[in-house]
């Protein structure tokens, strides 16, 4: 007979406690409790796990247990996004739109959406997991080492979107930003540019130097044997005001003869204020400075001049992420997978000027 736990004590019971008692992995416990027939657990181990769960006061969800393994089983998914990206950001709104649409097509309920600020510590994260009973979490351009560990310890499937880094051992869906940036910078080099600046922001590691777009920019520059001048590498921390200020300050203290002739911006949202900085310093685009963006948000075609950009398949990334997390919960991916969708260069007037 299971011991009498208080309600609060029962809430604190974790899948890892069951795993430690039985001597198996957390994922094995999760599959056994949910009766996951796509990656079955032996009946003997399953009974040991269920016995340990009852002894520890773990409340078994019978409806969920019977549903998992069925291709139409309901999957409770949460998307966690930084607040900065939730405020009608044109890139991430498209990603979420694609995600929600694919979930609908799969017969799944809409994903629960939370900002990372709402689950910023272990107590808040545990409360969210407890209240929503989510089975999977999609981290969209958000990373927290401690909370990622907590999520995995609780037996929750975890997937990253726009969070591609070799050090992460979770499934990821993203654009191949290194390859796309290299192609973009090569376009500028083919136009005759040798003095190319970079405007971007940090990766989840808090360092711009490890961010994919900077890596792609650096690769292309070194490949062409071009100089990376420190003062031309501008870290905005993804703040649009800083993009305008940093480039404006650079141009304001240099004669035009010493300006960079092109700027690669890690997003269109950073490129648009950079364009204004050029104009307000009496520069012409693209004659004095060519401007290149990334993401190809809808407004890029309406800037003056229209902005050259790398088209990132935002909607498709969301759709693929939804299908992938559902498949992952069904046990179709035994190991972490990485899906990188290609970007494409959209050339417009902001770079359409040859210096050869």
Secondary structure, DSSP 8 states (H G I E B T S, - for coil): ------HHHHHH--HHHHHHHHTS-HHHHHHHHTT-GGG---HHHHHHHHHHHHHTT----HHHHHHTTSTT----EEEEE-HHHHTT-HHHHHHHHHHHHHHHHTT----EEEEGGGG-SHHHHHHHHHHH--SEEEEES---HHHHHHHHHTT-EEEEES---TT--SEEEEE-HHHHHHHHHHHHHHTT---EEEEE---TTS-GGGSHHHHHHHHHHHHTT----GGGEEE-TT-HHHHHHHHHHHHHTS-GGGS-SEEEESSHHHHHHHHHHHHHTT--TTTT-EEEEEE--GGGGGSSS--EEEE--HHHHHHHHHHHHHHHHTT--SS--EEEE--EEE--TTT-----
